[in-house]
């Protein structure tokens, strides 16, 4: 497999605290890669740097051979990079369907209200809502969904732009086992069709079962990058979670 996303020597500090320090790794096309580490390790900050929600102090990110450091998030979506967030960002006063259109790379403020939604966007949104099992809520306000259903909504919304890689920030957080199994099944199916996933997650059983490779961070640095079985058996990983690194 070829490298799809490459992070090179990323650095980010906040008030003298090094949140990400000389972070480098590569994500292979067609893989499921997980990013793990104790709280404060720099995982979500790394996601935010890749997605340019925040700018790095130094270093670069390359996607399919193109440097993307500094590009606005909506431009990254059009290049094929989509992401979810640790806390769901659904718009509670809009319907589930309208939330899907907002998540589209072609969606904007002008076409999220009823008849102004484009027919092909509605069709695609309904297909994806059916794919994750919440199509029955399409015309329901998003505020009526459970937290797990909102996670499924956000997951399906990022697929609207037909991404090449999806960054999932703690997809299992707060999701009941039934809905989580549904999400995992969909991730596996999409990955089998060639979609690349990069996942930040604390659920170690999920990480070890789902991932092709695992990146371990501690104190903003990459501690280890390898297959799940190697990560499970490395004493440095256990030390990091116990606070010894």
Secondary structure, DSSP 8 states (H G I E B T S, - for coil): --EEEEEEEEEEEETTEEEEEEEEEEEETT-EEEEE-STTSSHHHHHHHHTTSS--SEEEEEETTEE-TT--HHHHHHHTEEE--SS----TTSBHHHHHHHTSSS--GGG-SGGGS-HHHHHHHHHHHHHHT-GGGTTSBGGGS-HHHHHHHHHHHHGGG--SEEEEESTTTT--HHHHHHHHHHHHHHHHTT-EEEEE---HHHHHHH-SEEEEEETTEEEEEE-HHHHHT-HHHHHHHTT--
